[in-house]
Amino acid sequence: MVASKHVSAHVYSVDEIDMSKVAAIRAKSKEEFEKRYEDEADVHAVFREAAVAGLRAYPIVNASLDGTNVVLHKEINIGIAVALDWGLIVPV
């Protein structure tokens, strides 16, 4: 992550969206989901799937620069930060 800060442009952007439909679906299926998978149903999966769909639709967003060449990456790797008692990790 430190190397990435030195070689890649980093941007912070905030957008607001209406998540009421996602919240309603989650509330409706939460109990069944937790029984089936023995885990909490959270909204991270919604964001992750939307990000993957966007990257597949617009592959230039998943590109990097190698000198003056644009490199289009075929694989999509997404990391979601997880706060632990002793610090923050970002599993991919």
Backbone hydrogen bonds, N-H to C=O, Kabsch-Sander energy under -0.5 kcal/mol:
donor,donor_aa,acceptor,acceptor_aa,energy
5,K,1,M,-1.5
6,H,2,V,-1.0
6,H,3,A,-0.6
7,V,3,A,-1.4
8,S,4,S,-2.2
19,M,17,I,-0.8
23,A,19,M,-2.8
24,A,20,S,-2.1
25,I,21,K,-2.2
26,R,22,V,-2.6
27,A,23,A,-2.6
28,K,24,A,-2.1
29,S,25,I,-2.1
30,K,26,R,-1.4
33,F,29,S,-2.7
34,E,30,K,-2.6
35,K,31,E,-2.0
36,R,32,E,-2.5
37,Y,33,F,-2.9
38,E,34,E,-1.4
42,D,40,E,-0.8
47,F,43,V,-1.8
48,R,44,H,-2.9
49,E,45,A,-2.6
50,A,46,V,-2.2
51,A,47,F,-2.4
52,V,48,R,-2.4
53,A,49,E,-2.4
54,G,50,A,-2.3
55,L,51,A,-2.6
56,R,52,V,-2.4
57,A,53,A,-2.1
58,Y,54,G,-2.2
61,V,58,Y,-2.1
62,N,59,P,-1.2
63,A,60,I,-1.0
64,S,71,V,-2.0
66,D,69,N,-2.9
68,T,66,D,-0.7
69,N,66,D,-1.9
71,V,64,S,-3.5
71,V,69,N,-0.6
72,L,70,V,-0.6
73,H,62,N,-1.3
73,H,71,V,-0.5
77,N,75,E,-0.5
78,I,76,I,-0.5
80,I,91,P,-1.2
81,A,79,G,-0.5
82,V,89,I,-3.2
84,L,82,V,-0.5
84,L,87,G,-3.4
87,G,84,L,-1.0
89,I,82,V,-2.3
